[in-house]
Each structure stands twice: as structure tokens, then as C-alpha cells.
């Protein structure tokens, strides 16, 4: 008997879907049981919708976690290939071919070392003779200078950081016609700093296929 009554009440709540909204208030006014059943049905539907949304969100989170793990794996593989340290190194000589003097010029200029032996990291530009730091860190640079001037050689060459003179090689007197010197420096660079070898005004250097004049550098460690 109770089951029959309950089914009858449930049928009243759901027998007219098209007028459910309008009749719900009037039906519930006379039956608390009907309101409880209708409310329970509505809550169940909402819980089902929330469960579906939660499942979709969990699927998206799983997808993103998988992509992140793959990206981390690729980074580790790249670090293993490079030893975990950016690779920056270059070495170049003054002349690609032929022989002769470079200079003198009325103003100081960067020497353009055209014959590139290596340029890992592509930080050195042979068109300008300028090394531009792409990675901040501690660097080593070295340059050499040679002249073939008689009777009095006249060469002054300096390594520059931006507009700051760091080290130089100077040879403006002597009884011999050939002189050679070199110098080096270890310096800290930030991204965008420029390093180049400068030939001073009214001075000159000589080079040929022996590649006497060179400019080299490499990253010791990043900072």
C-alpha cells in the first residue's frame, strides 16, 4: 500500500513535464513528500553534471602533466648533450687571403678578423670584428699582433669591452723590422656586452697566410 502511494505521488510530480515549473509550487503546497522527491531528483542531476565536469578537468590535468613531463625529459636530454653549460667559443685570423698591412687610419677602428676558424654560439661577427655576449658569464679572450715595418714599426692594438680599454700590445720602436706580441684577459660579461680588438689611429698591422694576427675567446662558465 505504501509503495503504491509513493508511486502515485511520484507520478504526480513527473506526469506533466510541460507544466512542471508552473505546477511545482501548487503541488508542493499540498505535499511535502513530493517536494522532497523533486528536490532530490534535481540535486542528483546537478551532482551528475558536476561529476562529468570534474572528470573532464581531471583528464585535462593529466594531459598537462604528461606534456610537462615530456618537456622536462627533453630539457634533461639537451643538458646531457651540452654538459648542462651553454657552449660559446670562437677563433679568427685577420686576413682570409693575400698579404699586406691593415691601416693606418685617421681614427681608431675595430679590426675585422675575417678568417673564422670556429664560431660556436655565433656570438662573433666577422663583418664587424665584434663579439657580442649572448650568455652572461665569465669569459677568456686573447689576441695577437704582428707587424712588418722597416725601419721603425708602429703598431698599437688594444682589446676593448664596449668603450673600455682592457689590455694592449704596443710596439713603436726597435731596430728590427718584424715584431709580434699578444695579450689576454678574463672578464665578466652581461648579455649584450661587446668585445673587440681595436687598432689605434695612425697605426698598422701586417698579416699573410701565416695568420699572425688572431682574436679568440670562449665562455668559462655562465653567471
ROBABA-465707 format. One record per residue (C-alpha): residue in one letter; x, y, z. Coordinates in Angstrom, 3 decimals. Each point is the difference from the previous one (the first is absolute). Layout:
<rs>
+------+----------+----------+----------+
: rest :       xx :       yy :       zz :
+------+----------+----------+----------+
:    a :        X :        Y :        Z :
...
+------+----------+----------+----------+
</rs>
This chain:
<rs>
+------+----------+----------+----------+
: rest :       xx :       yy :       zz :
+------+----------+----------+----------+
:    x :    0.000 :    0.000 :    0.000 :
:    x :    2.783 :    2.447 :    0.940 :
:    x :    1.839 :   -0.849 :   -3.206 :
:    x :   -3.117 :    0.723 :   -2.066 :
:    x :   -0.503 :    3.359 :    1.704 :
:    x :    3.640 :    0.946 :   -0.527 :
:    x :   -0.222 :   -0.901 :   -3.697 :
:    x :   -3.173 :    2.045 :   -0.345 :
:    x :    1.630 :    3.045 :    1.582 :
:    x :    3.113 :   -0.386 :   -2.193 :
:    x :   -2.243 :   -0.257 :   -3.047 :
:    x :   -1.719 :    3.274 :    0.948 :
:    x :    3.365 :    1.767 :    0.157 :
:    x :    1.131 :   -1.258 :   -3.432 :
:    x :   -3.171 :   -0.721 :   -2.010 :
:    x :   -0.119 :    3.469 :   -1.610 :
:    x :    3.527 :    1.101 :   -1.025 :
:    x :   -1.295 :    2.929 :   -2.043 :
:    x :   -1.709 :    1.560 :    3.034 :
:    x :    2.511 :   -1.165 :    2.606 :
:    x :    1.340 :    3.487 :    0.748 :
:    x :   -3.449 :    1.602 :    0.319 :
:    x :   -1.573 :   -2.826 :    2.015 :
:    x :    2.935 :   -0.739 :    2.314 :
:    x :   -0.974 :    2.662 :    2.505 :
:    x :   -3.647 :   -1.072 :    0.142 :
:    x :    0.854 :   -3.698 :    0.307 :
:    x :    2.607 :    0.587 :    2.680 :
:    x :   -2.458 :    2.121 :    1.919 :
:    x :   -2.049 :   -3.077 :    0.655 :
:    x :    2.716 :   -2.624 :    0.247 :
:    x :    3.371 :    0.260 :    1.786 :
:    x :    0.929 :   -3.447 :   -1.269 :
:    x :   -0.357 :    1.119 :   -3.603 :
:    x :    2.282 :    3.002 :    0.579 :
:    x :    2.615 :   -2.202 :    1.635 :
:    x :   -0.025 :   -2.454 :   -2.901 :
:    x :    0.176 :    2.763 :   -2.625 :
:    x :    2.827 :    1.737 :    1.863 :
:    x :    1.899 :   -3.285 :    0.316 :
:    x :   -0.318 :   -0.577 :   -3.741 :
:    x :    1.292 :    3.506 :   -0.770 :
:    x :    2.975 :   -0.409 :    2.345 :
:    x :    0.827 :   -3.364 :   -1.548 :
:    x :    0.011 :    1.531 :   -3.476 :
:    x :    2.278 :    2.853 :    1.105 :
:    x :    2.341 :   -2.431 :    1.713 :
:    x :    0.187 :   -1.971 :   -3.223 :
:    x :    0.881 :    3.146 :   -1.964 :
:    x :    2.668 :    0.963 :    2.554 :
:    x :    1.426 :   -3.496 :   -0.128 :
:    x :    0.274 :    0.204 :   -3.780 :
:    x :    1.753 :    3.396 :    0.200 :
:    x :    2.388 :   -1.326 :    2.637 :
:    x :    0.837 :   -2.966 :   -2.217 :
:    x :    0.729 :    2.313 :   -2.949 :
:    x :    2.181 :    2.216 :    2.209 :
:    x :    1.919 :   -2.997 :    1.313 :
:    x :    0.608 :   -1.136 :   -3.586 :
:    x :    1.382 :    3.440 :   -0.931 :
:    x :    2.261 :    0.038 :    3.066 :
:    x :    1.334 :   -3.440 :   -0.923 :
:    x :    0.685 :    1.209 :   -3.563 :
:    x :    1.888 :    3.083 :    1.256 :
:    x :    2.011 :   -2.072 :    2.460 :
:    x :    1.032 :   -2.326 :   -2.835 :
:    x :    1.115 :    2.943 :   -2.165 :
:    x :    1.974 :    1.470 :    2.907 :
:    x :    1.749 :   -3.309 :    0.627 :
:    x :    0.907 :   -0.276 :   -3.695 :
:    x :    1.365 :    3.575 :   -0.010 :
:    x :    2.105 :   -0.695 :    3.095 :
:    x :    1.335 :   -3.152 :   -1.649 :
:    x :    1.006 :    1.955 :   -3.128 :
:    x :    1.769 :    2.624 :    2.118 :
:    x :    1.945 :   -2.691 :    1.837 :
:    x :    0.998 :   -1.573 :   -3.315 :
:    x :    1.224 :    3.353 :   -1.341 :
:    x :    1.981 :    0.630 :    3.176 :
:    x :    1.600 :   -3.407 :   -0.272 :
:    x :    1.093 :    0.785 :   -3.546 :
:    x :    1.554 :    3.355 :    0.941 :
:    x :    1.195 :   -0.951 :    3.465 :
:    x :   -2.586 :    2.371 :    1.472 :
:    x :    2.052 :    3.075 :   -0.994 :
:    x :   -0.540 :    2.368 :   -2.955 :
:    x :    2.755 :   -0.427 :   -2.589 :
:    x :    1.619 :    3.217 :   -1.247 :
:    x :    3.415 :    0.087 :   -1.700 :
:    x :    1.568 :    1.635 :   -3.048 :
:    x :    3.357 :    0.524 :   -1.678 :
:    x :    0.873 :    2.083 :   -3.069 :
:    x :    2.966 :    1.397 :   -1.938 :
:    x :    0.257 :    3.421 :   -1.594 :
:    x :    0.217 :   -0.782 :   -3.722 :
:    x :   -1.899 :   -2.585 :   -2.052 :
:    x :    2.627 :    0.087 :   -2.760 :
:    x :    2.926 :    2.001 :   -1.331 :
:    x :    2.449 :    2.065 :    2.002 :
:    x :    0.584 :    3.597 :    0.962 :
:    x :   -0.533 :    2.712 :    2.579 :
:    x :   -3.251 :    0.962 :    1.661 :
:    x :    0.067 :    3.719 :    0.741 :
:    x :    0.911 :    2.670 :    0.716 :
:    x :   -3.341 :    1.763 :    0.526 :
:    x :   -0.696 :    3.473 :    1.317 :
:    x :   -2.171 :   -1.354 :    2.817 :
:    x :    0.088 :   -3.126 :    2.158 :
:    x :   -1.984 :   -2.898 :   -1.510 :
:    x :   -0.986 :   -3.577 :    0.967 :
:    x :    2.095 :   -2.517 :   -1.912 :
:    x :   -2.139 :   -2.310 :   -2.125 :
:    x :    1.350 :   -3.533 :    0.327 :
:    x :   -1.407 :   -1.525 :   -3.183 :
:    x :    1.433 :   -3.530 :    0.037 :
:    x :   -2.200 :   -1.833 :    2.508 :
:    x :    1.364 :   -3.272 :    1.350 :
:    x :   -2.934 :   -0.656 :    2.331 :
:    x :   -3.047 :    1.866 :    1.256 :
:    x :   -2.037 :   -2.202 :    2.324 :
:    x :   -2.986 :    1.972 :    1.209 :
:    x :    0.305 :    2.521 :   -2.877 :
:    x :    0.906 :    2.816 :    2.373 :
:    x :    2.876 :    1.293 :   -2.135 :
:    x :   -0.798 :    2.090 :   -3.108 :
:    x :    2.809 :   -0.058 :   -2.617 :
:    x :   -1.631 :    2.897 :   -1.869 :
:    x :    0.588 :    2.336 :    2.940 :
:    x :    2.713 :   -1.772 :    2.007 :
:    x :   -2.228 :    0.245 :    3.092 :
:    x :   -0.858 :   -2.755 :    2.468 :
:    x :   -3.409 :    0.537 :    1.644 :
:    x :   -0.822 :   -1.972 :    3.149 :
:    x :   -3.189 :   -2.041 :   -0.361 :
:    x :    0.582 :   -1.664 :    3.370 :
:    x :    0.999 :    1.798 :    3.166 :
:    x :    3.089 :   -1.465 :    1.630 :
:    x :    3.765 :   -0.009 :    0.441 :
:    x :    1.957 :    0.028 :   -3.275 :
:    x :    3.597 :   -0.417 :   -1.181 :
:    x :    1.286 :    2.059 :   -2.972 :
:    x :    3.391 :    0.048 :   -1.702 :
:    x :    1.421 :    1.883 :   -2.984 :
:    x :    3.329 :    0.179 :   -1.806 :
:    x :    1.651 :    2.762 :   -2.027 :
:    x :    2.699 :   -0.077 :   -2.684 :
:    x :    1.661 :    2.726 :   -2.053 :
:    x :    2.435 :    0.020 :   -2.914 :
:    x :    1.157 :    3.583 :   -0.098 :
:    x :    3.455 :    1.347 :   -0.678 :
:    x :    1.911 :    1.773 :    1.279 :
:    x :   -2.343 :    0.917 :    2.910 :
:    x :   -3.108 :   -2.119 :    0.774 :
:    x :   -3.087 :    1.871 :    1.142 :
:    x :   -2.749 :   -2.214 :    1.403 :
:    x :   -2.374 :    0.551 :    2.923 :
:    x :   -2.860 :   -2.461 :    0.487 :
:    x :   -2.395 :   -0.240 :    2.952 :
:    x :   -2.778 :   -2.326 :    1.076 :
:    x :   -3.165 :    1.926 :    0.868 :
:    x :   -3.117 :   -0.731 :    2.036 :
:    x :   -2.667 :    2.320 :   -1.357 :
:    x :    1.973 :    3.307 :    0.092 :
:    x :    2.373 :   -1.030 :    2.795 :
:    x :    3.625 :   -0.862 :   -0.788 :
:    x :    1.053 :   -3.189 :    1.786 :
:    x :    3.461 :   -1.130 :   -1.205 :
:    x :    2.342 :    1.059 :   -2.809 :
:    x :    3.046 :   -0.962 :   -2.042 :
:    x :    2.289 :    2.892 :   -0.916 :
:    x :    2.956 :   -0.008 :   -2.358 :
:    x :    1.138 :    3.344 :   -1.359 :
:    x :    3.784 :   -0.217 :    0.146 :
:    x :    2.790 :   -2.452 :   -0.710 :
:    x :    2.765 :   -0.867 :   -2.392 :
:    x :   -1.665 :   -3.087 :   -1.464 :
:    x :   -2.697 :    0.063 :   -2.646 :
:    x :   -2.215 :   -2.796 :    1.387 :
:    x :   -1.583 :    0.040 :    3.433 :
:    x :   -2.754 :   -2.048 :    1.580 :
:    x :   -1.845 :    0.088 :    3.296 :
:    x :   -3.153 :   -1.304 :    1.657 :
:    x :   -2.169 :    0.647 :    3.018 :
:    x :   -3.004 :   -1.557 :    1.722 :
:    x :   -2.699 :    0.789 :    2.510 :
:    x :   -2.655 :   -1.751 :    2.108 :
:    x :   -3.103 :    2.136 :    0.463 :
:    x :   -3.642 :   -0.202 :    1.044 :
:    x :   -2.542 :    0.844 :   -2.681 :
:    x :   -3.716 :    0.595 :    0.107 :
:    x :   -2.316 :   -0.685 :   -2.914 :
:    x :    0.572 :    2.625 :   -2.692 :
:    x :    3.565 :    0.956 :    0.957 :
:    x :    2.398 :    0.416 :   -2.930 :
:    x :    3.655 :   -1.059 :   -0.153 :
:    x :    2.321 :    0.825 :   -2.912 :
:    x :    3.621 :    0.693 :   -0.896 :
:    x :    0.699 :    3.636 :   -0.866 :
:    x :    2.750 :    1.311 :   -2.272 :
:    x :    0.978 :    3.443 :    1.221 :
:    x :    0.044 :    3.036 :   -2.279 :
:    x :    2.994 :    0.371 :   -2.346 :
:    x :    1.224 :   -3.533 :    0.775 :
:    x :    0.119 :   -3.157 :   -2.096 :
:    x :    0.430 :   -3.776 :    0.154 :
:    x :    1.191 :   -2.528 :   -2.571 :
:    x :   -1.349 :   -3.444 :   -0.816 :
:    x :    0.207 :   -2.695 :   -2.677 :
:    x :   -0.754 :   -3.696 :   -0.378 :
:    x :    1.903 :   -0.731 :    3.222 :
:    x :   -2.867 :    1.566 :    2.019 :
:    x :    2.097 :    1.968 :    2.482 :
:    x :   -2.877 :    2.215 :    1.190 :
:    x :   -2.730 :   -1.955 :    1.781 :
:    x :   -2.926 :    0.659 :    2.328 :
:    x :   -1.499 :   -2.801 :    2.120 :
:    x :   -2.304 :   -0.407 :    2.955 :
:    x :   -2.263 :   -2.407 :    1.826 :
:    x :   -2.425 :   -0.236 :    2.915 :
:    x :    1.595 :   -1.323 :    3.173 :
:    x :   -3.276 :   -0.354 :    1.913 :
:    x :   -3.389 :    1.784 :    0.018 :
:    x :   -1.070 :    2.286 :    2.836 :
+------+----------+----------+----------+
</rs>
